[in-house]
Amino acid sequence: MKNVARKVLGVIFLVGVTSLAWAHEGHQHVAEPSGLSGWIDPHLLGFSGLREVFNVHPVFVHFPLALFPSALLLYGLGFLLKRPSLSVAGRACLYLAAAGTTTAILTGWQAEDTFPHNARIHHMMMTHLRIGLIIGLFALVLVVWSFAQRGHQPKGVYAFLALLVGTTGLVMQNGDLGSRMVYVEGAAVKPAIPAITGGHANDHEAMEK
């Protein structure tokens, strides 16, 4: 079992290193000011982005994206290595993931009417919302299930882990859908609004009829 854990951690390390390499691929360096402002520009600090964006949904969506995989990893290692402390940590991540999911759903619901969008983005947004509600339901089931435990492992651990795997997969899929709405379709990106709407604001309620 320890060999399995080492392999899992090795894969995580490899993915992290590869991601860093990809992050710099194609990046063009430009001349920067000297001194402190060339390293970290203090004029860009102060959370001014929260005043300029259409809604705060993007602030919260990364919590379930990070915490569900963490819960799955820790629960899985705790089960494989028979380490109760890892399962306890997984349980803590699960509770935080459920809280983050609830916040993401509520802020996402509020975000629907905050920015102009076209029919394609609206269709993607409704699918995104419905998958989010399914994730919220699964998260609730997992949290309740986690209280039925034996030796810090949930009863029916194989089924529990299978549901956690499925939920994590849905979270990743919904993250992909959300990123496509923003980075591919330009949803809630201020400079892209005229191109998306043709210069005309769209009524969210009218699109649902």
Secondary structure by P-SEA (a helix, b strand, c coil): caaaaaaaaaaaaaaaaaaaaaaacccccccccccccccccccccccccccccccccccccccccccaaaaaaaaaaaaaaccaaaaaaaaaaaaaaaaaaaaaaaaaaaacccccccaaaaaaaaaaaaaaaaaaaaaaaaaaaaaccccccccaaaaaaaaaaaaaaaaaaaaaaaaaacccccccccccccccccccccccccccc
